[in-house]
Amino acid sequence: MNIEYTVNIWKEGNQYIAHAMPLDVVSSGLSPDDAKNALNEAVHLFLETIQEMGTLEEVLNECGYEIRENEWVSPPWIAIERHSMAIGI
């Protein structure tokens, strides 16, 4: 089974944070590659665990995935945007 997911990476302090959307799994590392590798391991364990629990289909449906022709298809992305907000201090 193949499950696609989008990964966002950003830096917080000395750590890089990797977020697997839409599964909402997050990991970190000292480099972008470390964060991605840790994230891939976390996603693998997450999917393996929910499959063992018998809730894989329920969780993936809740995350917006659909089964088409016996394959899981990730939800379509409409936009990924960066916003800012000015505040007075």
N, C-alpha and C positions, 0 to 999 in steps of 0.2 A: 504494500500500500504506500502511496506517495501523498504526502500532505505538504502543500506549499504555504509559505508564510512570508510576510514582508518584515525586514529587520531595519530598525532605526538605531543609530549609534550616536551618542553624544558624550561629552566629557564633563564629569563632576569632580572637581578637585584633582587628585592624581589618578582617578579611576575612569575607565571608559565603560559606559553603560550600554548594553544591547537589549533591545525590546522586540520580541517577536509578536507582531500584530497579525491577525486579530486574536491570537491565542492568549495574549496578555501574560506572557512569560518573560521575566527580566533576569539578566545576569550581568556580571561585571568582570573586568580584568584590567591589567596594567597597560595593555595596548588594545587597539581595535581588534586585532586578530585574537588576542586572549579572550576578549569579551565575546566575540562571535563563536569561538570554540566552546566556551563555557555555556553560551546560550544554546548551541546545538545539542550539547549533552543534556541540558535542562529540559529542552523541548522533547528530546527522545525519551527521557525518564517520565516526563509528564504524560506523553501519549501512551507509553507502555503501561503506566499505572492506571490510567482511566480505561484502557482496553481490558486490563486484568479485572478491574472493578465492574466491567460490563456497562460502562456509561460512555463509551467512546462516541457513539452516534449522537447521544443526547448532548454531550458537551460540544461537539463540533457543530451541530445544528444551532446551538445557543450562540456560538461564535460567528455564525453567518455562513458556514460551509453548507454545500448541498451535494447530494450524490447525483451524478449524471453519467449514464452509461457505465455504471459500476465503478466510478472514480470520484473521489472527493474533490470538489472544485471550490477554491477559496472565494470569498466575497469580492466583488469588483470594487476597486478603489475609485472614488469620485475625485478626491483631492487630498493632497498632503500639503499643509500650509504652515508657515511660520508667522506668528502674530506677535505684536509688542503692545505694551500699554504704558503710557506716561503717568507717573504719579508724582504728586507734590510732596516734598519732604521738607 
